[in-house]
Amino acid sequence: MRIKKMPFEIITIPFNTEGKIFNVDVLNNFCLNKKIITKKVEFFSNNGKFFWTVFLEYELYIKPSGKEAEGLSEAKRICYEKLREWRKERAEKDGIPPYVIARNSDLIDIV
């Protein structure tokens, strides 16, 4: 039996006392082109400072194949892949083929 290893990342986000927020931009940017498989979030404090730490196990999105997806910008390609993932999950839930929900060309039109 062969076990597939997934890459992982641990991101720690400090609390910004001036803005009174946790700046999650680093986390959001990291997740843009990845499918998150497993996540674990923990809150902790150290020397009076507060942090969120996030463990992420992920897969990279694969560049879409097919003529329809050629020429998409990185941002549009990521959006296209997320739509395809949603369509697949929804189709499995409803017990129908993905193309019944939307064709690839329809997803390209959306992005």
Phi and psi restraints in degrees (range 20) as a CNS / XPLOR table:
assign (resid 1 and name C) (resid 2 and name N)
       (resid 2 and name CA) (resid 2 and name C) 1.0 -105.3 20.0 2
assign (resid 2 and name N) (resid 2 and name CA)
       (resid 2 and name C) (resid 3 and name N) 1.0 130.9 20.0 2
assign (resid 2 and name C) (resid 3 and name N)
       (resid 3 and name CA) (resid 3 and name C) 1.0 -100.2 20.0 2
assign (resid 3 and name N) (resid 3 and name CA)
       (resid 3 and name C) (resid 4 and name N) 1.0 128.4 20.0 2
assign (resid 3 and name C) (resid 4 and name N)
       (resid 4 and name CA) (resid 4 and name C) 1.0 -84.7 20.0 2
assign (resid 4 and name N) (resid 4 and name CA)
       (resid 4 and name C) (resid 5 and name N) 1.0 124.3 20.0 2
assign (resid 4 and name C) (resid 5 and name N)
       (resid 5 and name CA) (resid 5 and name C) 1.0 -91.6 20.0 2
assign (resid 5 and name N) (resid 5 and name CA)
       (resid 5 and name C) (resid 6 and name N) 1.0 136.2 20.0 2
assign (resid 5 and name C) (resid 6 and name N)
       (resid 6 and name CA) (resid 6 and name C) 1.0 -105.1 20.0 2
assign (resid 6 and name N) (resid 6 and name CA)
       (resid 6 and name C) (resid 7 and name N) 1.0 142.8 20.0 2
assign (resid 6 and name C) (resid 7 and name N)
       (resid 7 and name CA) (resid 7 and name C) 1.0 -69.1 20.0 2
assign (resid 7 and name N) (resid 7 and name CA)
       (resid 7 and name C) (resid 8 and name N) 1.0 156.8 20.0 2
assign (resid 7 and name C) (resid 8 and name N)
       (resid 8 and name CA) (resid 8 and name C) 1.0 -140.0 20.0 2
assign (resid 8 and name N) (resid 8 and name CA)
       (resid 8 and name C) (resid 9 and name N) 1.0 163.9 20.0 2
assign (resid 8 and name C) (resid 9 and name N)
       (resid 9 and name CA) (resid 9 and name C) 1.0 -144.5 20.0 2
assign (resid 9 and name N) (resid 9 and name CA)
       (resid 9 and name C) (resid 10 and name N) 1.0 144.0 20.0 2
assign (resid 9 and name C) (resid 10 and name N)
       (resid 10 and name CA) (resid 10 and name C) 1.0 -119.6 20.0 2
assign (resid 10 and name N) (resid 10 and name CA)
       (resid 10 and name C) (resid 11 and name N) 1.0 121.0 20.0 2
assign (resid 10 and name C) (resid 11 and name N)
       (resid 11 and name CA) (resid 11 and name C) 1.0 -118.4 20.0 2
assign (resid 11 and name N) (resid 11 and name CA)
       (resid 11 and name C) (resid 12 and name N) 1.0 127.9 20.0 2
assign (resid 11 and name C) (resid 12 and name N)
       (resid 12 and name CA) (resid 12 and name C) 1.0 -112.2 20.0 2
assign (resid 12 and name N) (resid 12 and name CA)
       (resid 12 and name C) (resid 13 and name N) 1.0 128.5 20.0 2
assign (resid 12 and name C) (resid 13 and name N)
       (resid 13 and name CA) (resid 13 and name C) 1.0 -116.7 20.0 2
assign (resid 13 and name N) (resid 13 and name CA)
       (resid 13 and name C) (resid 14 and name N) 1.0 115.5 20.0 2
assign (resid 13 and name C) (resid 14 and name N)
       (resid 14 and name CA) (resid 14 and name C) 1.0 -79.6 20.0 2
assign (resid 14 and name N) (resid 14 and name CA)
       (resid 14 and name C) (resid 15 and name N) 1.0 154.3 20.0 2
assign (resid 14 and name C) (resid 15 and name N)
       (resid 15 and name CA) (resid 15 and name C) 1.0 -78.4 20.0 2
assign (resid 15 and name N) (resid 15 and name CA)
       (resid 15 and name C) (resid 16 and name N) 1.0 129.2 20.0 2
assign (resid 15 and name C) (resid 16 and name N)
       (resid 16 and name CA) (resid 16 and name C) 1.0 -89.4 20.0 2
assign (resid 16 and name N) (resid 16 and name CA)
       (resid 16 and name C) (resid 17 and name N) 1.0 106.8 20.0 2
assign (resid 16 and name C) (resid 17 and name N)
       (resid 17 and name CA) (resid 17 and name C) 1.0 -70.3 20.0 2
assign (resid 17 and name N) (resid 17 and name CA)
       (resid 17 and name C) (resid 18 and name N) 1.0 -28.6 20.0 2
assign (resid 17 and name C) (resid 18 and name N)
       (resid 18 and name CA) (resid 18 and name C) 1.0 -70.1 20.0 2
assign (resid 18 and name N) (resid 18 and name CA)
       (resid 18 and name C) (resid 19 and name N) 1.0 -48.1 20.0 2
assign (resid 18 and name C) (resid 19 and name N)
       (resid 19 and name CA) (resid 19 and name C) 1.0 -86.8 20.0 2
assign (resid 19 and name N) (resid 19 and name CA)
       (resid 19 and name C) (resid 20 and name N) 1.0 -10.4 20.0 2
assign (resid 19 and name C) (resid 20 and name N)
       (resid 20 and name CA) (resid 20 and name C) 1.0 55.1 20.0 2
assign (resid 20 and name N) (resid 20 and name CA)
       (resid 20 and name C) (resid 21 and name N) 1.0 44.6 20.0 2
assign (resid 20 and name C) (resid 21 and name N)
       (resid 21 and name CA) (resid 21 and name C) 1.0 -144.2 20.0 2
assign (resid 21 and name N) (resid 21 and name CA)
       (resid 21 and name C) (resid 22 and name N) 1.0 163.1 20.0 2
assign (resid 21 and name C) (resid 22 and name N)
       (resid 22 and name CA) (resid 22 and name C) 1.0 -97.7 20.0 2
assign (resid 22 and name N) (resid 22 and name CA)
       (resid 22 and name C) (resid 23 and name N) 1.0 118.8 20.0 2
assign (resid 22 and name C) (resid 23 and name N)
       (resid 23 and name CA) (resid 23 and name C) 1.0 -80.1 20.0 2
assign (resid 23 and name N) (resid 23 and name CA)
       (resid 23 and name C) (resid 24 and name N) 1.0 106.8 20.0 2
assign (resid 23 and name C) (resid 24 and name N)
       (resid 24 and name CA) (resid 24 and name C) 1.0 -96.8 20.0 2
assign (resid 24 and name N) (resid 24 and name CA)
       (resid 24 and name C) (resid 25 and name N) 1.0 11.3 20.0 2
assign (resid 24 and name C) (resid 25 and name N)
       (resid 25 and name CA) (resid 25 and name C) 1.0 -57.6 20.0 2
assign (resid 25 and name N) (resid 25 and name CA)
       (resid 25 and name C) (resid 26 and name N) 1.0 -41.3 20.0 2
assign (resid 25 and name C) (resid 26 and name N)
       (resid 26 and name CA) (resid 26 and name C) 1.0 -61.0 20.0 2
assign (resid 26 and name N) (resid 26 and name CA)
       (resid 26 and name C) (resid 27 and name N) 1.0 -43.4 20.0 2
assign (resid 26 and name C) (resid 27 and name N)
       (resid 27 and name CA) (resid 27 and name C) 1.0 -65.0 20.0 2
assign (resid 27 and name N) (resid 27 and name CA)
       (resid 27 and name C) (resid 28 and name N) 1.0 -47.4 20.0 2
assign (resid 27 and name C) (resid 28 and name N)
       (resid 28 and name CA) (resid 28 and name C) 1.0 -61.5 20.0 2
assign (resid 28 and name N) (resid 28 and name CA)
       (resid 28 and name C) (resid 29 and name N) 1.0 -44.1 20.0 2
assign (resid 28 and name C) (resid 29 and name N)
       (resid 29 and name CA) (resid 29 and name C) 1.0 -64.6 20.0 2
assign (resid 29 and name N) (resid 29 and name CA)
       (resid 29 and name C) (resid 30 and name N) 1.0 -38.1 20.0 2
assign (resid 29 and name C) (resid 30 and name N)
       (resid 30 and name CA) (resid 30 and name C) 1.0 -62.5 20.0 2
assign (resid 30 and name N) (resid 30 and name CA)
       (resid 30 and name C) (resid 31 and name N) 1.0 -40.2 20.0 2
assign (resid 30 and name C) (resid 31 and name N)
       (resid 31 and name CA) (resid 31 and name C) 1.0 -79.0 20.0 2
assign (resid 31 and name N) (resid 31 and name CA)
       (resid 31 and name C) (resid 32 and name N) 1.0 -10.8 20.0 2
assign (resid 31 and name C) (resid 32 and name N)
       (resid 32 and name CA) (resid 32 and name C) 1.0 -54.0 20.0 2
assign (resid 32 and name N) (resid 32 and name CA)
       (resid 32 and name C) (resid 33 and name N) 1.0 -44.5 20.0 2
assign (resid 32 and name C) (resid 33 and name N)
       (resid 33 and name CA) (resid 33 and name C) 1.0 -110.9 20.0 2
assign (resid 33 and name N) (resid 33 and name CA)
       (resid 33 and name C) (resid 34 and name N) 1.0 29.9 20.0 2
assign (resid 33 and name C) (resid 34 and name N)
       (resid 34 and name CA) (resid 34 and name C) 1.0 -132.6 20.0 2
assign (resid 34 and name N) (resid 34 and name CA)
       (resid 34 and name C) (resid 35 and name N) 1.0 149.0 20.0 2
assign (resid 34 and name C) (resid 35 and name N)
       (resid 35 and name CA) (resid 35 and name C) 1.0 -99.5 20.0 2
assign (resid 35 and name N) (resid 35 and name CA)
       (resid 35 and name C) (resid 36 and name N) 1.0 117.4 20.0 2
assign (resid 35 and name C) (resid 36 and name N)
       (resid 36 and name CA) (resid 36 and name C) 1.0 -79.9 20.0 2
assign (resid 36 and name N) (resid 36 and name CA)
       (resid 36 and name C) (resid 37 and name N) 1.0 123.2 20.0 2
assign (resid 36 and name C) (resid 37 and name N)
       (resid 37 and name CA) (resid 37 and name C) 1.0 -92.9 20.0 2
assign (resid 37 and name N) (resid 37 and name CA)
       (resid 37 and name C) (resid 38 and name N) 1.0 -48.3 20.0 2
assign (resid 37 and name C) (resid 38 and name N)
       (resid 38 and name CA) (resid 38 and name C) 1.0 -136.2 20.0 2
assign (resid 38 and name N) (resid 38 and name CA)
       (resid 38 and name C) (resid 39 and name N) 1.0 142.1 20.0 2
assign (resid 38 and name C) (resid 39 and name N)
       (resid 39 and name CA) (resid 39 and name C) 1.0 -139.6 20.0 2
assign (resid 39 and name N) (resid 39 and name CA)
       (resid 39 and name C) (resid 40 and name N) 1.0 146.7 20.0 2
assign (resid 39 and name C) (resid 40 and name N)
       (resid 40 and name CA) (resid 40 and name C) 1.0 -141.6 20.0 2
assign (resid 40 and name N) (resid 40 and name CA)
       (resid 40 and name C) (resid 41 and name N) 1.0 126.7 20.0 2
assign (resid 40 and name C) (resid 41 and name N)
       (resid 41 and name CA) (resid 41 and name C) 1.0 -117.4 20.0 2
assign (resid 41 and name N) (resid 41 and name CA)
       (resid 41 and name C) (resid 42 and name N) 1.0 133.9 20.0 2
assign (resid 41 and name C) (resid 42 and name N)
       (resid 42 and name CA) (resid 42 and name C) 1.0 -133.5 20.0 2
assign (resid 42 and name N) (resid 42 and name CA)
       (resid 42 and name C) (resid 43 and name N) 1.0 141.2 20.0 2
assign (resid 42 and name C) (resid 43 and name N)
       (resid 43 and name CA) (resid 43 and name C) 1.0 -104.5 20.0 2
assign (resid 43 and name N) (resid 43 and name CA)
       (resid 43 and name C) (resid 44 and name N) 1.0 136.7 20.0 2
assign (resid 43 and name C) (resid 44 and name N)
       (resid 44 and name CA) (resid 44 and name C) 1.0 -151.2 20.0 2
assign (resid 44 and name N) (resid 44 and name CA)
       (resid 44 and name C) (resid 45 and name N) 1.0 164.3 20.0 2
assign (resid 44 and name C) (resid 45 and name N)
       (resid 45 and name CA) (resid 45 and name C) 1.0 -126.0 20.0 2
assign (resid 45 and name N) (resid 45 and name CA)
       (resid 45 and name C) (resid 46 and name N) 1.0 151.0 20.0 2
assign (resid 45 and name C) (resid 46 and name N)
       (resid 46 and name CA) (resid 46 and name C) 1.0 -146.8 20.0 2
assign (resid 46 and name N) (resid 46 and name CA)
       (resid 46 and name C) (resid 47 and name N) 1.0 119.9 20.0 2
assign (resid 46 and name C) (resid 47 and name N)
       (resid 47 and name CA) (resid 47 and name C) 1.0 53.6 20.0 2
assign (resid 47 and name N) (resid 47 and name CA)
       (resid 47 and name C) (resid 48 and name N) 1.0 41.2 20.0 2
assign (resid 47 and name C) (resid 48 and name N)
       (resid 48 and name CA) (resid 48 and name C) 1.0 79.2 20.0 2
assign (resid 48 and name N) (resid 48 and name CA)
       (resid 48 and name C) (resid 49 and name N) 1.0 3.7 20.0 2
assign (resid 48 and name C) (resid 49 and name N)
       (resid 49 and name CA) (resid 49 and name C) 1.0 -107.3 20.0 2
assign (resid 49 and name N) (resid 49 and name CA)
       (resid 49 and name C) (resid 50 and name N) 1.0 147.0 20.0 2
assign (resid 49 and name C) (resid 50 and name N)
       (resid 50 and name CA) (resid 50 and name C) 1.0 -109.4 20.0 2
assign (resid 50 and name N) (resid 50 and name CA)
       (resid 50 and name C) (resid 51 and name N) 1.0 145.4 20.0 2
assign (resid 50 and name C) (resid 51 and name N)
       (resid 51 and name CA) (resid 51 and name C) 1.0 -144.5 20.0 2
assign (resid 51 and name N) (resid 51 and name CA)
       (resid 51 and name C) (resid 52 and name N) 1.0 150.6 20.0 2
assign (resid 51 and name C) (resid 52 and name N)
       (resid 52 and name CA) (resid 52 and name C) 1.0 -108.9 20.0 2
assign (resid 52 and name N) (resid 52 and name CA)
       (resid 52 and name C) (resid 53 and name N) 1.0 135.8 20.0 2
assign (resid 52 and name C) (resid 53 and name N)
       (resid 53 and name CA) (resid 53 and name C) 1.0 -122.5 20.0 2
assign (resid 53 and name N) (resid 53 and name CA)
       (resid 53 and name C) (resid 54 and name N) 1.0 138.2 20.0 2
assign (resid 53 and name C) (resid 54 and name N)
       (resid 54 and name CA) (resid 54 and name C) 1.0 -126.5 20.0 2
assign (resid 54 and name N) (resid 54 and name CA)
       (resid 54 and name C) (resid 55 and name N) 1.0 123.6 20.0 2
assign (resid 54 and name C) (resid 55 and name N)
       (resid 55 and name CA) (resid 55 and name C) 1.0 -97.5 20.0 2
assign (resid 55 and name N) (resid 55 and name CA)
       (resid 55 and name C) (resid 56 and name N) 1.0 127.0 20.0 2
assign (resid 55 and name C) (resid 56 and name N)
       (resid 56 and name CA) (resid 56 and name C) 1.0 -126.6 20.0 2
assign (resid 56 and name N) (resid 56 and name CA)
       (resid 56 and name C) (resid 57 and name N) 1.0 127.0 20.0 2
assign (resid 56 and name C) (resid 57 and name N)
       (resid 57 and name CA) (resid 57 and name C) 1.0 -106.2 20.0 2
assign (resid 57 and name N) (resid 57 and name CA)
       (resid 57 and name C) (resid 58 and name N) 1.0 131.9 20.0 2
assign (resid 57 and name C) (resid 58 and name N)
       (resid 58 and name CA) (resid 58 and name C) 1.0 -146.6 20.0 2
assign (resid 58 and name N) (resid 58 and name CA)
       (resid 58 and name C) (resid 59 and name N) 1.0 168.3 20.0 2
assign (resid 58 and name C) (resid 59 and name N)
       (resid 59 and name CA) (resid 59 and name C) 1.0 -124.1 20.0 2
assign (resid 59 and name N) (resid 59 and name CA)
       (resid 59 and name C) (resid 60 and name N) 1.0 144.3 20.0 2
assign (resid 59 and name C) (resid 60 and name N)
       (resid 60 and name CA) (resid 60 and name C) 1.0 -77.9 20.0 2
assign (resid 60 and name N) (resid 60 and name CA)
       (resid 60 and name C) (resid 61 and name N) 1.0 142.8 20.0 2
assign (resid 60 and name C) (resid 61 and name N)
       (resid 61 and name CA) (resid 61 and name C) 1.0 -69.1 20.0 2
assign (resid 61 and name N) (resid 61 and name CA)
       (resid 61 and name C) (resid 62 and name N) 1.0 139.5 20.0 2
assign (resid 61 and name C) (resid 62 and name N)
       (resid 62 and name CA) (resid 62 and name C) 1.0 -93.4 20.0 2
assign (resid 62 and name N) (resid 62 and name CA)
       (resid 62 and name C) (resid 63 and name N) 1.0 139.6 20.0 2
assign (resid 62 and name C) (resid 63 and name N)
       (resid 63 and name CA) (resid 63 and name C) 1.0 -57.2 20.0 2
assign (resid 63 and name N) (resid 63 and name CA)
       (resid 63 and name C) (resid 64 and name N) 1.0 131.0 20.0 2
assign (resid 63 and name C) (resid 64 and name N)
       (resid 64 and name CA) (resid 64 and name C) 1.0 -63.7 20.0 2
assign (resid 64 and name N) (resid 64 and name CA)
       (resid 64 and name C) (resid 65 and name N) 1.0 144.3 20.0 2
assign (resid 64 and name C) (resid 65 and name N)
       (resid 65 and name CA) (resid 65 and name C) 1.0 -96.7 20.0 2
assign (resid 65 and name N) (resid 65 and name CA)
       (resid 65 and name C) (resid 66 and name N) 1.0 166.4 20.0 2
assign (resid 65 and name C) (resid 66 and name N)
       (resid 66 and name CA) (resid 66 and name C) 1.0 102.2 20.0 2
assign (resid 66 and name N) (resid 66 and name CA)
       (resid 66 and name C) (resid 67 and name N) 1.0 151.7 20.0 2
assign (resid 66 and name C) (resid 67 and name N)
       (resid 67 and name CA) (resid 67 and name C) 1.0 -65.6 20.0 2
assign (resid 67 and name N) (resid 67 and name CA)
       (resid 67 and name C) (resid 68 and name N) 1.0 -30.6 20.0 2
assign (resid 67 and name C) (resid 68 and name N)
       (resid 68 and name CA) (resid 68 and name C) 1.0 -61.5 20.0 2
assign (resid 68 and name N) (resid 68 and name CA)
       (resid 68 and name C) (resid 69 and name N) 1.0 -34.1 20.0 2
assign (resid 68 and name C) (resid 69 and name N)
       (resid 69 and name CA) (resid 69 and name C) 1.0 -90.1 20.0 2
assign (resid 69 and name N) (resid 69 and name CA)
       (resid 69 and name C) (resid 70 and name N) 1.0 -6.4 20.0 2
assign (resid 69 and name C) (resid 70 and name N)
       (resid 70 and name CA) (resid 70 and name C) 1.0 -64.7 20.0 2
assign (resid 70 and name N) (resid 70 and name CA)
       (resid 70 and name C) (resid 71 and name N) 1.0 140.3 20.0 2
assign (resid 70 and name C) (resid 71 and name N)
       (resid 71 and name CA) (resid 71 and name C) 1.0 85.3 20.0 2
assign (resid 71 and name N) (resid 71 and name CA)
       (resid 71 and name C) (resid 72 and name N) 1.0 3.7 20.0 2
assign (resid 71 and name C) (resid 72 and name N)
       (resid 72 and name CA) (resid 72 and name C) 1.0 -74.7 20.0 2
assign (resid 72 and name N) (resid 72 and name CA)
       (resid 72 and name C) (resid 73 and name N) 1.0 141.9 20.0 2
assign (resid 72 and name C) (resid 73 and name N)
       (resid 73 and name CA) (resid 73 and name C) 1.0 -68.6 20.0 2
assign (resid 73 and name N) (resid 73 and name CA)
       (resid 73 and name C) (resid 74 and name N) 1.0 165.8 20.0 2
assign (resid 73 and name C) (resid 74 and name N)
       (resid 74 and name CA) (resid 74 and name C) 1.0 -57.0 20.0 2
assign (resid 74 and name N) (resid 74 and name CA)
       (resid 74 and name C) (resid 75 and name N) 1.0 -46.1 20.0 2
assign (resid 74 and name C) (resid 75 and name N)
       (resid 75 and name CA) (resid 75 and name C) 1.0 -62.9 20.0 2
assign (resid 75 and name N) (resid 75 and name CA)
       (resid 75 and name C) (resid 76 and name N) 1.0 -43.0 20.0 2
assign (resid 75 and name C) (resid 76 and name N)
       (resid 76 and name CA) (resid 76 and name C) 1.0 -69.2 20.0 2
assign (resid 76 and name N) (resid 76 and name CA)
       (resid 76 and name C) (resid 77 and name N) 1.0 -35.4 20.0 2
assign (resid 76 and name C) (resid 77 and name N)
       (resid 77 and name CA) (resid 77 and name C) 1.0 -64.0 20.0 2
assign (resid 77 and name N) (resid 77 and name CA)
       (resid 77 and name C) (resid 78 and name N) 1.0 -41.4 20.0 2
assign (resid 77 and name C) (resid 78 and name N)
       (resid 78 and name CA) (resid 78 and name C) 1.0 -63.7 20.0 2
assign (resid 78 and name N) (resid 78 and name CA)
       (resid 78 and name C) (resid 79 and name N) 1.0 -44.3 20.0 2
assign (resid 78 and name C) (resid 79 and name N)
       (resid 79 and name CA) (resid 79 and name C) 1.0 -61.8 20.0 2
assign (resid 79 and name N) (resid 79 and name CA)
       (resid 79 and name C) (resid 80 and name N) 1.0 -43.3 20.0 2
assign (resid 79 and name C) (resid 80 and name N)
       (resid 80 and name CA) (resid 80 and name C) 1.0 -58.8 20.0 2
assign (resid 80 and name N) (resid 80 and name CA)
       (resid 80 and name C) (resid 81 and name N) 1.0 -45.8 20.0 2
assign (resid 80 and name C) (resid 81 and name N)
       (resid 81 and name CA) (resid 81 and name C) 1.0 -64.6 20.0 2
assign (resid 81 and name N) (resid 81 and name CA)
       (resid 81 and name C) (resid 82 and name N) 1.0 -38.6 20.0 2
assign (resid 81 and name C) (resid 82 and name N)
       (resid 82 and name CA) (resid 82 and name C) 1.0 -66.1 20.0 2
assign (resid 82 and name N) (resid 82 and name CA)
       (resid 82 and name C) (resid 83 and name N) 1.0 -39.3 20.0 2
assign (resid 82 and name C) (resid 83 and name N)
       (resid 83 and name CA) (resid 83 and name C) 1.0 -64.3 20.0 2
assign (resid 83 and name N) (resid 83 and name CA)
       (resid 83 and name C) (resid 84 and name N) 1.0 -41.9 20.0 2
assign (resid 83 and name C) (resid 84 and name N)
       (resid 84 and name CA) (resid 84 and name C) 1.0 -62.7 20.0 2
assign (resid 84 and name N) (resid 84 and name CA)
       (resid 84 and name C) (resid 85 and name N) 1.0 -40.5 20.0 2
assign (resid 84 and name C) (resid 85 and name N)
       (resid 85 and name CA) (resid 85 and name C) 1.0 -63.3 20.0 2
assign (resid 85 and name N) (resid 85 and name CA)
       (resid 85 and name C) (resid 86 and name N) 1.0 -45.4 20.0 2
assign (resid 85 and name C) (resid 86 and name N)
       (resid 86 and name CA) (resid 86 and name C) 1.0 -60.6 20.0 2
assign (resid 86 and name N) (resid 86 and name CA)
       (resid 86 and name C) (resid 87 and name N) 1.0 -45.5 20.0 2
assign (resid 86 and name C) (resid 87 and name N)
       (resid 87 and name CA) (resid 87 and name C) 1.0 -60.0 20.0 2
assign (resid 87 and name N) (resid 87 and name CA)
       (resid 87 and name C) (resid 88 and name N) 1.0 -43.1 20.0 2
assign (resid 87 and name C) (resid 88 and name N)
       (resid 88 and name CA) (resid 88 and name C) 1.0 -62.4 20.0 2
assign (resid 88 and name N) (resid 88 and name CA)
       (resid 88 and name C) (resid 89 and name N) 1.0 -47.3 20.0 2
assign (resid 88 and name C) (resid 89 and name N)
       (resid 89 and name CA) (resid 89 and name C) 1.0 -62.6 20.0 2
assign (resid 89 and name N) (resid 89 and name CA)
       (resid 89 and name C) (resid 90 and name N) 1.0 -42.8 20.0 2
assign (resid 89 and name C) (resid 90 and name N)
       (resid 90 and name CA) (resid 90 and name C) 1.0 -65.7 20.0 2
assign (resid 90 and name N) (resid 90 and name CA)
       (resid 90 and name C) (resid 91 and name N) 1.0 -42.0 20.0 2
assign (resid 90 and name C) (resid 91 and name N)
       (resid 91 and name CA) (resid 91 and name C) 1.0 -63.7 20.0 2
assign (resid 91 and name N) (resid 91 and name CA)
       (resid 91 and name C) (resid 92 and name N) 1.0 -41.1 20.0 2
assign (resid 91 and name C) (resid 92 and name N)
       (resid 92 and name CA) (resid 92 and name C) 1.0 -63.1 20.0 2
assign (resid 92 and name N) (resid 92 and name CA)
       (resid 92 and name C) (resid 93 and name N) 1.0 -41.6 20.0 2
assign (resid 92 and name C) (resid 93 and name N)
       (resid 93 and name CA) (resid 93 and name C) 1.0 -63.1 20.0 2
assign (resid 93 and name N) (resid 93 and name CA)
       (resid 93 and name C) (resid 94 and name N) 1.0 -40.3 20.0 2
assign (resid 93 and name C) (resid 94 and name N)
       (resid 94 and name CA) (resid 94 and name C) 1.0 -87.4 20.0 2
assign (resid 94 and name N) (resid 94 and name CA)
       (resid 94 and name C) (resid 95 and name N) 1.0 -7.7 20.0 2
assign (resid 94 and name C) (resid 95 and name N)
       (resid 95 and name CA) (resid 95 and name C) 1.0 70.4 20.0 2
assign (resid 95 and name N) (resid 95 and name CA)
       (resid 95 and name C) (resid 96 and name N) 1.0 35.1 20.0 2
assign (resid 95 and name C) (resid 96 and name N)
       (resid 96 and name CA) (resid 96 and name C) 1.0 -129.1 20.0 2
assign (resid 96 and name N) (resid 96 and name CA)
       (resid 96 and name C) (resid 97 and name N) 1.0 161.3 20.0 2
assign (resid 96 and name C) (resid 97 and name N)
       (resid 97 and name CA) (resid 97 and name C) 1.0 -68.8 20.0 2
assign (resid 97 and name N) (resid 97 and name CA)
       (resid 97 and name C) (resid 98 and name N) 1.0 147.2 20.0 2
assign (resid 97 and name C) (resid 98 and name N)
       (resid 98 and name CA) (resid 98 and name C) 1.0 -57.5 20.0 2
assign (resid 98 and name N) (resid 98 and name CA)
       (resid 98 and name C) (resid 99 and name N) 1.0 -34.6 20.0 2
assign (resid 98 and name C) (resid 99 and name N)
       (resid 99 and name CA) (resid 99 and name C) 1.0 -66.9 20.0 2
assign (resid 99 and name N) (resid 99 and name CA)
       (resid 99 and name C) (resid 100 and name N) 1.0 -16.1 20.0 2
assign (resid 99 and name C) (resid 100 and name N)
       (resid 100 and name CA) (resid 100 and name C) 1.0 -68.3 20.0 2
assign (resid 100 and name N) (resid 100 and name CA)
       (resid 100 and name C) (resid 101 and name N) 1.0 -35.1 20.0 2
assign (resid 100 and name C) (resid 101 and name N)
       (resid 101 and name CA) (resid 101 and name C) 1.0 -73.7 20.0 2
assign (resid 101 and name N) (resid 101 and name CA)
       (resid 101 and name C) (resid 102 and name N) 1.0 -49.5 20.0 2
assign (resid 101 and name C) (resid 102 and name N)
       (resid 102 and name CA) (resid 102 and name C) 1.0 -166.8 20.0 2
assign (resid 102 and name N) (resid 102 and name CA)
       (resid 102 and name C) (resid 103 and name N) 1.0 142.9 20.0 2
assign (resid 102 and name C) (resid 103 and name N)
       (resid 103 and name CA) (resid 103 and name C) 1.0 -80.7 20.0 2
assign (resid 103 and name N) (resid 103 and name CA)
       (resid 103 and name C) (resid 104 and name N) 1.0 162.4 20.0 2
assign (resid 103 and name C) (resid 104 and name N)
       (resid 104 and name CA) (resid 104 and name C) 1.0 -56.2 20.0 2
assign (resid 104 and name N) (resid 104 and name CA)
       (resid 104 and name C) (resid 105 and name N) 1.0 -40.3 20.0 2
assign (resid 104 and name C) (resid 105 and name N)
       (resid 105 and name CA) (resid 105 and name C) 1.0 -64.2 20.0 2
assign (resid 105 and name N) (resid 105 and name CA)
       (resid 105 and name C) (resid 106 and name N) 1.0 -33.0 20.0 2
assign (resid 105 and name C) (resid 106 and name N)
       (resid 106 and name CA) (resid 106 and name C) 1.0 -65.5 20.0 2
assign (resid 106 and name N) (resid 106 and name CA)
       (resid 106 and name C) (resid 107 and name N) 1.0 -40.5 20.0 2
assign (resid 106 and name C) (resid 107 and name N)
       (resid 107 and name CA) (resid 107 and name C) 1.0 -65.6 20.0 2
assign (resid 107 and name N) (resid 107 and name CA)
       (resid 107 and name C) (resid 108 and name N) 1.0 -38.2 20.0 2
assign (resid 107 and name C) (resid 108 and name N)
       (resid 108 and name CA) (resid 108 and name C) 1.0 -61.6 20.0 2
assign (resid 108 and name N) (resid 108 and name CA)
       (resid 108 and name C) (resid 109 and name N) 1.0 -41.7 20.0 2
assign (resid 108 and name C) (resid 109 and name N)
       (resid 109 and name CA) (resid 109 and name C) 1.0 -62.5 20.0 2
assign (resid 109 and name N) (resid 109 and name CA)
       (resid 109 and name C) (resid 110 and name N) 1.0 -34.7 20.0 2
assign (resid 109 and name C) (resid 110 and name N)
       (resid 110 and name CA) (resid 110 and name C) 1.0 -66.5 20.0 2
assign (resid 110 and name N) (resid 110 and name CA)
       (resid 110 and name C) (resid 111 and name N) 1.0 -42.9 20.0 2
